[in-house]
Amino acid sequence: MTPLVEMRNISLRFGGNQALDNVSVNLYPGEVVGLLGHNGAGKSTLIKVLSGAYRADSGQIWVNGQEVQIRTPQDAQAQGIETIYQTLALADNLDAVANVFLGREKVRGVRLDEDIMELEARKTLDRLRVKIPSLRLPVAQMSGGQRQTVAIGRAIYFKARCLIMDEPTAALGPEETQKVHQLIKALKAEGVGIFLISHDLHDVFDLADRITVMKNGRLVGTVYTQDVTHDDVLGMIIGGVMPKNARPADQPAPRA
């Protein structure tokens, strides 16, 4: 299979700090790759290179087998790469419709086409099967899970093929966490590839097909989730040590 996204030998320095040192990761259609590491490991920096927030000093990014240049978030979006940050980047005073189309509004003549935006937002959010009482409710009045749904809806409406999710369940209770898990599994089934950044190993083991661990700006390695235990992964995060019996995991995990 051709990777949906491949980052090859990515390096980035901030002054005297080597934030990323020759890091290579990949993602295939319809899989979740958990991206783990302690604070400062480089995982968020790596994702910001992919999302166009940072520009790497060296390295390559390939999408669907073609090398691409990602210099801005707009470049990433044009390649079908969407990012849902932990803060969700929602405008709290605006409703769900306005947030789905934020910065990419539909217009008719010189006016916003409110009717078509509401219709399209409703179709998209209905597809995610999460109940939102009113699309015209300011998102500040929504629950954490509903807000996460709006952020995911915005990404998939604009045809995301690679979705980057940064701590998607960090602020959610057990019931809403389970709903987000169901959304992620549904997106996988549709062929969307997901990079999942999380500190919650239970989330990662429940959702990820492969796990990539970084430490001090370097790649420790990538393993198949089914091959490792929580202790194995903690050893990678804390000690930077690959599990002895882990298979090379540069290809997607075998399906059961």
Secondary structure, DSSP 8 states (H G I E B T S, - for coil): ---SEEEEEEEEEETTEEEEEEEEEEE-TT-EEEEE-STTSSHHHHHHHHTTSS--SEEEEEETTEEE---SHHHHHHTTEEEE-TTTT--TTSBHHHHHTTTS--EETTEE-HHHHHHHHHHHHHHTT---S-TTSBGGGS-HHHHHHHHHHHHHHTT-SEEEEESTTTT--HHHHHHHHHHHHHHHHTT-EEEEE-S-HHHHHHH-SEEEEEETTEEEEEEEGGG--HHHHHIIIII----TT----SS-----
